[in-house]
Amino acid sequence: MTSNPAAVRIFDADNHYYEPFEAIASRLDPELRKRVIDCALVDGKKRHVLGGTVDYQIVNPSFDPVAKPGALYEWFRGNPRGLPAQDYLVDREPLPEYYHNPEPRVKLMDQQGLDQVWLFPTSTVLYEEPLKDDPEGVAILMDAFNSWLLEDWTFNYQNRIFSAPYVSLAIVEKAAKTVRWAAENGATSLVMPPRSVVTPDGPRRPADPVFDPFWEAVAETGLTVVIHAGNSGYSYNGYVDSRVGSSHGEQSRFASDVQIWRALQQDRPIFDMMASFMYDRLFERFPTVRIASVENGCKFLPDLFLKAQMMKNKLPSRFKEDPVELFKKNVWVNPFWEDELSELIDFIGADRVLFGSDWPHVEGLPNPADYLVETKDLDDATREMVMGGNARELNTPRPA
């Protein structure tokens, strides 16, 4: 277990739990289970059934056994042995108690040298997309999920673990109520994937004025909105079979063509969502709203800023303030651990960078404190900001 020899107060802005297989479905009556989410055995394996369709996005949604944290570390470091990703995932372990229980998780955090963490879903960030054509069903699912999360983890456990309720904008009135309910129950942040919103009236951009009641509630409560990687509903436009990993039967999540194509286009969802925030002038209209981009990397930023400046030059009357400067004021970014940290700091400033390990996922770091080596060239004050201070600031609600 990697310790924290530098004694930095680490706030890991990207930690995860593994949801119990029946966490959501068990909170719904039988008819709603059929409509929204149910549990089934398919060819002898546990599967979720979303909106009446068997879901294959996760190889084993019971997560027992589960691959070890950081199993793909070497693969993401350039794969020097040239092995397929599947070979790194062979070694699995029974599901440890600290993946679904806060008390042993805090004890583990002490061993890992972690002061505080944001905690996010593993499977639930994938489930809005399969249900998008039933906006009310999405709201029902997320209500059940948030109820489970509050009961099992709480939104603030001993001021160490901060679990983010999921919010969908599909029913805007419900979304605004969820924000206020979350704040009343001790939440410090909310989570959603980078995606457009499918409403009863069709798809909309998330900063469309129709969603102002939600953003007003966010400003009023001062909670941070975390845009965390998930199922954003993007197709592969025929280059790869988009059905792989959804409802097309048992196929490896890490089939080489699918995995590589995902890597090639992984910037699209977060680029589009941030571009829509800029185009719709979200931060002009709600200047106190704070956004954190988590597990989306940072490679999207140069092209985003370039396109935003082009947009501003072509539509000068649309913007009262520079959209790029507003982005730098209102958005914090968590790089992938394999991204170049110094480049991101030069680009948006050290005070807008968040450390996140993605622990215990296979794509994450084997141990969160391993990231300290990436900060070796930073001065103490900058290291403290990146490794914890910035997340701690976002974790403190700032009501308007």
Sequence and secondary structure as in RCSB ss.txt:
>XXXX:A:sequence
MTSNPAAVRIFDADNHYYEPFEAIASRLDPELRKRVIDCALVDGKKRHVLGGTVDYQIVNPSFDPVAKPGALYEW
FRGNPRGLPAQDYLVDREPLPEYYHNPEPRVKLMDQQGLDQVWLFPTSTVLYEEPLKDDPEGVAILMDAFNSWLL
EDWTFNYQNRIFSAPYVSLAIVEKAAKTVRWAAENGATSLVMPPRSVVTPDGPRRPADPVFDPFWEAVAETGLTV
VIHAGNSGYSYNGYVDSRVGSSHGEQSRFASDVQIWRALQQDRPIFDMMASFMYDRLFERFPTVRIASVENGCKF
LPDLFLKAQMMKNKLPSRFKEDPVELFKKNVWVNPFWEDELSELIDFIGADRVLFGSDWPHVEGLPNPADYLVET
KDLDDATREMVMGGNARELNTPRPA
>XXXX:A:secstr
    TT   EEEEEEE    TTTTGGGS HHHHHHSEEEEEETTEEEEEETTEE  SSS TT  SEE TTTTHHH
HTT TT   HHHHT  EE   GGGS HHHHHHHHHHHTEEEEEEE SSGGGSTGGGTT HHHHHHHHHHHHHHHH
HHT SSBTTTEEE  B   SSHHHHHHHHHHHHHTT  EEEE S  EEETTEEE TTSGGGHHHHHHHHHHT EE
EEE        TTSS TTTTTTS S  TT HHHHHHHHHHTHHHHHHHHHHHHHTTHHHH TT  EEEESS STT
HHHHHHHHHHHHHH GGG SS HHHHHHHHEEE   TTS HHHHHHHH GGGB     BTSTTS SSGGGGGGGG
TTS HHHHHIIIIIHHHHHTS    
